[in-house]
Amino acid sequence: MTIEGGCYCGGLRFKSEGDAMFKGQCHCRECQYISGGGPNVVMALPEAGFTWTKGTPKGFQRKDLENPVTREFCAECGTHILAKAPTLPGALIVKVGTFDDPGVFPGPDMAIFAIDRQTFHQLPAGVPAFERGPGSPTVS
């Protein structure tokens, strides 16, 4: 699978080659900040097949967390493109809204960090929802 995409202003572009490692909907508090309040819809893509084709992203890590996620975004328009989680080596968690064709996302395989979801968040019907990630308790 080839996916291309970029930021809102066009200053940052990427291309990804390879199959999705997972497709998810993340409800964690950090994603709520990034999304403006809702869950983030993401695909984990192989880091080895990912290249920036235009521009250089700005990176950010919280300094108050022991194993922070690295977030990469456009320094000009602020569009958040991806995250690198220390718990998922070799994977990039790419925001579906940054794809040129978000329609390649068939829907989530799972909802994660549902323990942090807000009352106005909807869990997808028929999709397993985990308190944190796979292996943690499920929620309904």
N, C-alpha and C positions, 0 to 999 in steps of 0.2 A: 504494500500500500504506500502510495506517495501522497503526502499532505503538504500543502504550502499555505502560508499565512503571514500575518504581520499585525502591526499596531494600527491604531486609528489614524495617525497622521501619515503613515507610509514610510516613516524613517527607519523602521526596523522590519526586516523580512526574514523568514525562515523556510527551510525545506526539510521534511522528515521522510525517511525511507524505512520501512519495516512495519511489522504487524503490531497492533496495540497489545500491550501487556495486560491492561485492564481498562475498563470504561466505568467511570464512577461519578457520583454526585457527593460532594464533600460538604458537610455541615459544620465543620470546626469553626471556632470563633475567629481564627486568623483568616479563613476564607470569607467569613462574613464581612470582615473589614475590607478585604480586597474587592469583593463583589458589590459592596454597597448595602449589604444586609441579607442577601439570599445565599443559598448554597452555591458552590462552584461546580460547574459541569466540566469534567476533565477526561483526558485520555492519557494514560501512561505510555509513552513511546520510548523506543530504545535510544539511549544517548549516542550510541555508535552511529546511528543513521541520521542524526540531527546536525544541520549546519545553519549558521546565520548567513544569509545571502546578501543582506544589506544592513549596514549599521552595526553598532556594538551596544548590547544592552547594559543597563546599570543594574548592579546586583545589590541586594540588601539581605542582611541577617540580623535578627534580634540579638542583642548582646546579653540579655537577661535570661536566656534559655540555655540549658546544658547542651542539647543537640538541635540547634536551630535549623529550620528549613532555609535554603537560599532561594530567594525570589528574584527573578529577572524581569525587567520591564523597560519600556521606552522612557528615556530621560526627558524627552521633549513633550509627549502627550500623556505620559503616565500609564499607558496600557500595560497591564500585567500579562505577560506571555506565558511564563512557566515557573515551576518550582522544582528544586532538587531536594529530596528528602534523604537524610542519612540512613534511614531505614530501608530505602529502595535503591541500592547502588546499581548503576547502569541504566536507570530509568529517569526520564524527564516527565513531569506531570504538566501537560500542556493544556491551556484553557481552550475549550472548544469554540468559544466566541471569537478567537483569533484566527480560526481557519478561514481560508478563502471560501470554502464550501462547508459550512457547519453541518450540512445534511449528510456528510459521511459518518457522522456520529449516529449510530442506530438507537441509542438510549443507554442508560447505565446498566452495568451488570450488578452493581451494588451501591448502596448508600453507606457512607462511612462517617464517623464522628457524629452519629445521630444523637448522641448524648448531649451535644451542644445545640441541637436544632431549636429554632424559635417556634412558637405556636403557629405562626403564619407560614412556616415551611411545609411543603407537601412531600411526603415520601412516595416514590413511584410504586404503583400497585404491582405486586408479584415479584418485586426485586428485594433480595435480602438486605436488611438494614442492620448495621453493627454499631454498638456503642462507640467503638473506636475504629478498629479495622478487622479484617477477617481473623477469626480466632477469638475475638472478644465476644461477649454476650450479644445476642440479637435483640432488637427492639421492634415494637409494632406500632 
